[in-house]
């Protein structure tokens, strides 16, 4: 009897050790995967606040909450099962999916750089500012969730690609952890960013001089914070996208770009203390340059095709007609003779 009890306790202890090791594997895999997807995460946090720009302040947090749940559903109920099925039955397609996502990141990053160089501000033309009414709000939320779906796909594919040797259920747990942690982090940060100016205004209205100064600093500083996040997000997109293309082309048999980058970083690797960081920095800069070049090529090919789409032609025609009607509605300017008469 006692021997059977001891054996049972040994089995339980062994299962506990296996479970603990599995938890460690999941935690380590999730940390590794989440770090690799950081570039897309930063861009997600930079893009989302624009969707509640112009909304009634009382509706900002409810809208972010709806986008949060939509993003989590995208990751857990659509993307996660699809990726697990792909990894189980057609794993050879994952590098191509990853490179497709990398191309998207390079294209988006290069487009933002191009607009910045031209002095073009996308928000001026296509600002998703919310009109009054539930229908307008639902439309904006739906658009934000659709954009998030693309970024979520890339986050989850990058995460899964970082743990290719894990078992299926460990990969599933890692993806669940990554999905929940990243979604909470992104939309928690978005909520904080969106409401920070309200916090500043609240502090500025207090009697304390220090609270007023801090509140005014928050209000004045938020545009700079949003600008910095957007800049960092763009660089991160180009770095991550370029690195995906670099590694993907190497895995598919085109070794020249990968070998060139490693040849450039090799002299820095032997420098004492800072060698590892400098080698990583060279690799990152090369990946970002590759991201700009590849994104520019894709943009040069894709932009004329997108403009040629019937929907875009109709939108441009409507915009032109609307501009003409506004011009026609303006009263003619009075000249000096009219003023004198």
Secondary structure, DSSP 4 states (H G I P E B T S, - for coil): -HHHHHHHHHHHHHHHHHHHHHHHHHHHHHHHHHHHTHHHHHHHHHHHGGGGTTS-HHHHHHHHHHHHHHHHHIIIIIIHHHHHHHHHH-GGGHHHHHHHHHHHHHHHHHHHHHHHHTT--HHHHH--PPPSSHHHHHHHHHHHHHHHHHHHHHHHHHHHHTTTTS-HHHHHHHHHHHHHHHHHHHHHHHHHHHHHHHHHHHHHTSS-HHHHHHHHHHHHHHHHHHHHHHHHHHHHHHHHHHHHHHHHHHHTT--HHHHHHHHHHHHHHTSTTTHHHHHHHHHHHHHHHHHHHHHHHHHHHHHHHHHTSHHHHHHHHHHHHHHHHHHHHSPPPP-HHHHH-
